Amino acid sequence: MAYDLESFDEPFYDAASMRYEIDVTVPVSPEEAWAEFTRQNTLDWCRALTSVDFTSELPHHVGTTRSVVLAPGFIKMDEEFFIWDEDPATSTYRHGFRGVRVNIPGLRKFGEYTEVSPAEHGTRLVWKFAMELAGVGLPPALSAPIANAAFGTVRTDTIKHFATF
């Protein structure tokens, strides 16, 4: 069964009731970082995900879709990108998606925003996660530590991945 998620615009990434942000410098060029975030099977370095597959043809742009399976494999989400900006002249790139549908109940909105830009030594990576639960959820005192642990592994895995380049 599929559950449709609600649409949202860019301000949601900073206003969602549940959000997490990774803001790190990685030791690769912005072009290398962007290539990693936009390739087929991206995020294969993250233990929290089983698979990430773009379902749209190249080149990617606003309207691009992909399908994600979260570890251990029973949660599946379809996503659509509503932000896709590439500026090779300034080595600045960003994209953002919103979840369109998910195979489990309980989620009203979910999205991610990724931005890569030049840093003094490598690339600044800003990665935002935003969500809103449907109905009654866990109180923040319980949900925040769970979300922080899950997203913390994504942060750790990402730093380790880019350190191998």
ABEGO torsion letter per residue (X at the ends): XBBBBBBBBAAAAAABABBBBBBBBBBBBAAAAAAAAABBGBGAABAABABBBBABBOBBBBGBBBBBBBOAGABBBBBBBABBBBBAAAGBBBBBBBBABBABBGBABBBBBBBBBBBABEBBBBBBBBBBBBEBBBBAAAAAAAAAAAAAAAAAAAAAAAAAX
